[in-house]
Amino acid sequence: MGSKCLTQDEITSMIARLKRLAGNLWWTWNQECQDIFHELSPRGWQNLYHNAVAVLQEVSDYELRVRLQDKRFASHVRTTLKTFEAYLNETNTWGRRNAPALLKRPIAYFSAEFGFHETLPIAAGGLGILAGDIARSASDLGIGFVGVSLFYREGYFQQAINQDNWQTEYYTVLNPRYLPIEPVLDAGGSPLTCWVEINLSRVCFQVWRVNVGRCPVFLLDSNRPENEQRFRDLTLHVYGGDSTTRILQEMLLGIGGVRLLRALGIQPSLYHINEGHVAFLTLELMREKVSRGATFEDALAETRSECHFTTHTPVEAGHDRFSPDLIHYAFHQLLPQIAPSAQELLALGRVRPGDALEPFCMTVLALKASRSANAVSELHGEVSRKMWHALYPERAVDEVPIGHVTNGIHMLGWMKGPVRAFWRRKLGARWTREIHQQSFWERMLDPEFVSDEELWALRYKLRRALIEFARRRELFPAVHRSNPEFIRLDSLLNPNALTIGFARRFAAYKRAPLVFQKFESIARLVSDPERPIQFVFAGKAHPMDHEGKRYIQHIIHLSIHSELHNHLVFLDNYDVHVARQMVSGCDIWLNTPRRPLEASGTSGMKIGCNGGLNLSILDGWFREGYDGTNGFAIGPDSHADSVEEQDQVDSENLYEVLANQVIPCFYERDAQGIPRRWIRMIRQAMATLVPRFSTWRMVQEYTEKYYLR
Ligand SMILES: *Cc1c(COP(=O)(O)O)cnc(C)c1O
């Protein structure tokens, strides 16, 4: 770069490109880009919750122009813009080489939630986070992919803890102006609108576009002046309200989503039904064919050839079921356009088509109207084939047509700055490509490549960052903040202690309090002066789930009033940001689902690239990943029959592994103070788990197994 100052025109063009960059979620997985917004306004970046769009609005154009006269900063911005634009225009992608057909006719990925980043909280949990990670990897791989979901203008709830340590919920309104989303406009420059016949009305919706690297995700929004208030509020909350709201939301998304794609001229080669919530899209595909003269049977057969379905849970309540009355109510106008009679339509959602009392199940609809289906781990595949065997009575259980593709995570998105800097130092600028290679992670077995000392130093840095995050965050309920104890926050957690994390939705089957079942024994481990352990918990309970809320209350209570005080902390308002802190800072990631109910689980995959280890029931993904050298298993590859017995046995096993394997291994130090055996295990985990349980592998597997058929 020369020493000349930038011309006004150059600056104007850079600012326009920077705004385009802020409007693309690419920055959520690019460190250099985040550094720009952080440098522009360190406090804004923090207070606006790492929102590039909002930071650019907070910094005036005049300030931007002035700041870009700083040569070092301008050069950093220019390099990053070039990297971004090269990414968008890259032609030599995996997708172009291996799935060129999808570039013309993309995969339409429908999902009721997409979780990308803390600034856009429109996901309730793992399902949405997974969808977001898939979209990011689809972009990285260069696959033809468009996402379809809803714009929930108050998003998922925020969690507050009241004086009784009880979870309460509140909502904040998301203002699209300050978010990395943009309105989809029609030819005349007005918001594009489409509509869906719901009940007796025509419900109008507008659309927002999220740019996820190279892939768009469209969010439907019914908050339009044309609509009655009850329909404007359909897209208020993620999974809002009762089953009437649910069915109407699902109609808007499934049917409206297909109509949107038509309006945009997008012709998908396949509709990917991500969980039953979105399965009404199949009814719209059928309606289109019937309106062109097809019979009901032919319309179904043709629709089947266009859809793939992924089921995500063996938990009964996770499968939407609607009463026949509700179907009549919601589909009042559309039913006659799809099926010759209500019976035929209802039969699509029933295991026993003739049973007038059987509710309409979205999973059944999805299975009947898709050409292929999959579960999200090997064990979940087995469980799902049993669960839906009745739909295929002529087949043996293991012939039930539900395969599996085990879930993954988008690695770059789950790394914090120091980890990205660590790999960048090792590998230079090409590191973001290398880390997707199996061979890169195999090099982790070689101490010449990365030494024990370096890895241990990284672990210390990350653990301390988490502890300082916990200390800084207003983590205690209000009652505690007015307490003199609050001043002693610096004694909260110990940077040298083995740190165990647990963060997920507080669904009962995940058994958050299981580790405290043997309370006396755990309290002894916690206060061992030589080999202390400590816990960081986080998670939201569904607003209606009192049992989950009791678990939260119990854990917060222990953190304040028991011997675990200062050694156990509950971080409130679990979201992507809190998750990123936890999965990088914890040494051990605890996972205690009631087997086999954790279909896959993904949070444990996020710790691998940060040097953490799993301590887990052999359920979901870890059952496939665990090989005896790359983490810790709780109990055998089987489970007791009764819930009581399972809880009892699992808590005994958990304590046994913790006390006799995990703690001794972590505290076994050599003369240099390095836990060699522990670090060997981290290396094993990196080599065997990280490249395998990533959405990079997963999206390739979907493409080869299901998308290109
Ligand atoms: C990863 C993640 C989840 C999913 O975690 P599970 O282990 O599958 O329960 C849920 N919420 C957030 C915020 C996450 O980051």
The ligand as an SDF file (V2000), in Angstrom:
LIG
                    3D

 15 15  0  0  0  0  0  0  0  0999 V2000
  -25.4590  -25.9840   21.0010 C   0  0  0  0  0  0  0  0  0  0  0  0
  -26.5960  -25.2790   21.6040 C   0  0  0  0  0  0  0  0  0  0  0  0
  -27.7600  -25.9810   21.9370 C   0  0  0  0  0  0  0  0  0  0  0  0
  -27.9060  -27.4610   21.7230 C   0  0  0  0  0  0  0  0  0  0  0  0
  -27.2640  -28.1720   22.7520 O   0  0  0  0  0  0  0  0  0  0  0  0
  -27.6260  -29.6980   23.0710 P   0  0  0  0  0  0  0  0  0  0  0  0
  -26.4000  -30.2940   23.6070 O   0  0  0  0  0  0  0  0  0  0  0  0
  -28.0070  -30.3280   21.7610 O   0  0  0  0  0  0  0  0  0  0  0  0
  -28.7330  -29.6860   24.0270 O   0  0  0  0  0  0  0  0  0  0  0  0
  -28.8040  -25.2690   22.4980 C   0  0  0  0  0  0  0  0  0  0  0  0
  -28.7260  -23.9420   22.7290 N   0  0  0  0  0  0  0  0  0  0  0  0
  -27.6190  -23.2450   22.4230 C   0  0  0  0  0  0  0  0  0  0  0  0
  -27.5790  -21.7860   22.6910 C   0  0  0  0  0  0  0  0  0  0  0  0
  -26.5200  -23.8810   21.8500 C   0  0  0  0  0  0  0  0  0  0  0  0
  -25.4370  -23.1680   21.5400 O   0  0  0  0  0  0  0  0  0  0  0  0
  1  2  1  0
  2  3  1  0
  2 14  2  0
  3  4  1  0
  3 10  2  0
  4  5  1  0
  5  6  1  0
  6  7  2  0
  6  8  1  0
  6  9  1  0
 10 11  1  0
 11 12  2  0
 12 13  1  0
 12 14  1  0
 14 15  1  0
M  END
$$$$
